């Protein structure tokens, strides 16, 4: 679609090429999208995940492996408990609160704040039978 001078011919806006593919066909281009440079990597990662999942499922199906994982988990919990106990001793020796002390303090503070909120709510809204202020006694007689 070039003119005799070799310059490309400009098409009017309404030349029927409303879609980019129509424009590409008019220019002699194909419908194939440009190559994706990351598709090879995505395919490789997908295949790797499939293989890892397959081997993991085969491995976990064996009872020895499940038992070994359970033993490792229980050993980890024992080590963590021993570490927490040692840390509490060290913090106690340094006269610093432990994590459990701070959590207990937070729980107590939450209870105190809730009680204070209840007291404030009672002070703000008097009960139905009581008025906010007592009426002054009328001691003066009318007409004096």
KETORDO-747493 format. One record per residue (C-alpha): residue number from 1; x, y, z. Coordinates in nm, 4 decimals. Example, Ala and Ser with C-alpha at 12.3 -4.5 7.8 and 13.67 -1.06 7.14 Angstrom:
BEGIN
<1, <1.2300, -0.4500, 0.7800>>;
<2, <1.3670, -0.1060, 0.7140>>;
This chain:
BEGIN
<1, <0.0000, 0.0000, 0.0000>>;
<2, <0.2586, 0.2502, -0.1068>>;
<3, <0.2221, 0.5303, -0.3535>>;
<4, <0.4312, 0.5652, -0.6658>>;
<5, <0.6815, 0.7773, -0.4785>>;
<6, <0.7478, 0.4886, -0.2345>>;
<7, <0.5988, 0.6658, 0.0694>>;
<8, <0.3258, 0.4783, 0.2547>>;
<9, <-0.0250, 0.5845, 0.1700>>;
<10, <-0.2131, 0.7325, 0.4637>>;
<11, <-0.5605, 0.5919, 0.5085>>;
<12, <-0.8517, 0.8043, 0.6216>>;
<13, <-0.9775, 0.7412, 0.9754>>;
<14, <-1.2905, 0.5612, 0.8536>>;
<15, <-1.1209, 0.3324, 0.6024>>;
<16, <-1.2724, 0.0183, 0.7599>>;
<17, <-0.9629, -0.0644, 0.9630>>;
<18, <-1.1224, -0.0217, 1.3025>>;
<19, <-0.9504, -0.3201, 1.4556>>;
<20, <-0.5708, -0.3445, 1.5070>>;
<21, <-0.5646, -0.6863, 1.3350>>;
<22, <-0.7285, -0.5385, 1.0283>>;
<23, <-0.4581, -0.2742, 1.0263>>;
<24, <-0.1903, -0.5433, 1.0621>>;
<25, <-0.3369, -0.7451, 0.7742>>;
<26, <-0.3458, -0.4335, 0.5616>>;
<27, <0.0228, -0.3828, 0.6330>>;
<28, <0.1029, -0.7431, 0.5375>>;
<29, <0.1601, -0.8570, 0.8980>>;
<30, <0.0468, -1.1901, 1.0427>>;
<31, <-0.2015, -1.2637, 1.3189>>;
<32, <0.0594, -1.4325, 1.5372>>;
<33, <0.1361, -1.2457, 1.8582>>;
<34, <0.4922, -1.1383, 1.9242>>;
<35, <0.7096, -1.4009, 2.0959>>;
<36, <0.6957, -1.4038, 2.4753>>;
<37, <1.0474, -1.4067, 2.6174>>;
<38, <0.9309, -1.5347, 2.9561>>;
<39, <0.7187, -1.8253, 2.8290>>;
<40, <1.0145, -2.0655, 2.8418>>;
<41, <1.0798, -1.9740, 3.2046>>;
<42, <0.7111, -2.0060, 3.2990>>;
<43, <0.6941, -2.3488, 3.1342>>;
<44, <1.0094, -2.4595, 3.3144>>;
<45, <0.8768, -2.3462, 3.6545>>;
<46, <0.5435, -2.5177, 3.5892>>;
<47, <0.7129, -2.8482, 3.5030>>;
<48, <0.9423, -2.8186, 3.8053>>;
<49, <0.6410, -2.7629, 4.0358>>;
<50, <0.4678, -3.0690, 3.8933>>;
<51, <0.7750, -3.2862, 3.9539>>;
<52, <0.8263, -3.1569, 4.3080>>;
<53, <0.4594, -3.2156, 4.3928>>;
<54, <0.4733, -3.5675, 4.2487>>;
<55, <0.7886, -3.6624, 4.4402>>;
<56, <0.6601, -3.4987, 4.7580>>;
<57, <0.3360, -3.6962, 4.7423>>;
<58, <0.5290, -4.0193, 4.6866>>;
<59, <0.7591, -3.9408, 4.9780>>;
<60, <0.4796, -3.8501, 5.2192>>;
<61, <0.2920, -4.1695, 5.1344>>;
<62, <0.5608, -4.3696, 5.3163>>;
<63, <0.4837, -4.4238, 5.6884>>;
<64, <0.8507, -4.3901, 5.7896>>;
<65, <0.8642, -4.0387, 5.6519>>;
<66, <0.5425, -3.9345, 5.8270>>;
<67, <0.6749, -4.0746, 6.1565>>;
<68, <1.0090, -3.8969, 6.1130>>;
<69, <0.8326, -3.5673, 6.0416>>;
<70, <0.6227, -3.6103, 6.3557>>;
<71, <0.9350, -3.6745, 6.5637>>;
<72, <1.1055, -3.3670, 6.4194>>;
<73, <0.8010, -3.1534, 6.4961>>;
<74, <0.7796, -3.2744, 6.8568>>;
<75, <1.1559, -3.2196, 6.9038>>;
<76, <1.1178, -2.8657, 6.7684>>;
<77, <0.8375, -2.7961, 7.0170>>;
<78, <1.0496, -2.9306, 7.3059>>;
<79, <1.3448, -2.7125, 7.2055>>;
<80, <1.1187, -2.4100, 7.1767>>;
<81, <0.9684, -2.4729, 7.5226>>;
<82, <1.3166, -2.5115, 7.6741>>;
<83, <1.4279, -2.1915, 7.5021>>;
<84, <1.1252, -2.0030, 7.6356>>;
<85, <1.1945, -2.1299, 7.9889>>;
<86, <1.5609, -2.0252, 7.9694>>;
<87, <1.4669, -1.6832, 7.8344>>;
<88, <1.2181, -1.6347, 8.1169>>;
<89, <1.4910, -1.7193, 8.3707>>;
<90, <1.7345, -1.4773, 8.2097>>;
<91, <1.4769, -1.1994, 8.1958>>;
<92, <1.3822, -1.2664, 8.5582>>;
<93, <1.7463, -1.2410, 8.6611>>;
<94, <1.7702, -0.9067, 8.4792>>;
<95, <1.4461, -0.7935, 8.6470>>;
<96, <1.2706, -0.7642, 8.3091>>;
<97, <0.9229, -0.8954, 8.2231>>;
<98, <0.8910, -1.2072, 8.0092>>;
<99, <0.6544, -1.2461, 7.7166>>;
<100, <0.4018, -1.4220, 7.9406>>;
<101, <0.4244, -1.1359, 8.1936>>;
<102, <0.3567, -0.8763, 7.9233>>;
<103, <0.0639, -1.0799, 7.7876>>;
<104, <-0.0850, -1.1162, 8.1381>>;
<105, <-0.0435, -0.7441, 8.1928>>;
<106, <-0.2216, -0.6744, 7.8621>>;
<107, <-0.5096, -0.8997, 7.9662>>;
<108, <-0.5421, -0.7224, 8.3014>>;
<109, <-0.5318, -0.3820, 8.1316>>;
<110, <-0.8064, -0.4930, 7.8933>>;
<111, <-1.0250, -0.5894, 8.1894>>;
<112, <-0.9601, -0.2563, 8.3602>>;
<113, <-1.0444, -0.0641, 8.0423>>;
<114, <-1.3694, -0.2597, 8.0004>>;
<115, <-1.4706, -0.1875, 8.3605>>;
<116, <-1.3881, 0.1808, 8.3171>>;
<117, <-1.5970, 0.1950, 7.9987>>;
<118, <-1.8927, 0.0437, 8.1864>>;
<119, <-1.8583, 0.3020, 8.4653>>;
<120, <-1.8372, 0.5875, 8.2146>>;
<121, <-2.1475, 0.4581, 8.0332>>;
<122, <-2.3402, 0.4452, 8.3610>>;
<123, <-2.2385, 0.7996, 8.4481>>;
<124, <-2.3349, 0.9345, 8.1061>>;
<125, <-2.6806, 0.7776, 8.0921>>;
<126, <-2.8669, 0.7778, 8.4219>>;
<127, <-3.1180, 0.5047, 8.4851>>;
<128, <-3.4837, 0.5540, 8.3908>>;
<129, <-3.6070, 0.6146, 8.7462>>;
<130, <-3.3473, 0.8784, 8.8295>>;
<131, <-3.3012, 1.2190, 8.6763>>;
<132, <-2.9598, 1.3638, 8.6014>>;
<133, <-2.9864, 1.6261, 8.8789>>;
<134, <-3.2126, 1.6246, 9.1802>>;
<135, <-3.4685, 1.9036, 9.1753>>;
<136, <-3.4159, 2.1634, 9.4449>>;
<137, <-3.6669, 2.1642, 9.7265>>;
<138, <-3.9298, 2.4366, 9.7041>>;
<139, <-3.9104, 2.6112, 10.0387>>;
<140, <-4.0438, 2.9459, 9.9348>>;
<141, <-4.4140, 3.0030, 9.9449>>;
<142, <-4.5903, 3.1756, 9.6612>>;
<143, <-4.7191, 3.5189, 9.7485>>;
<144, <-4.4658, 3.6124, 10.0158>>;
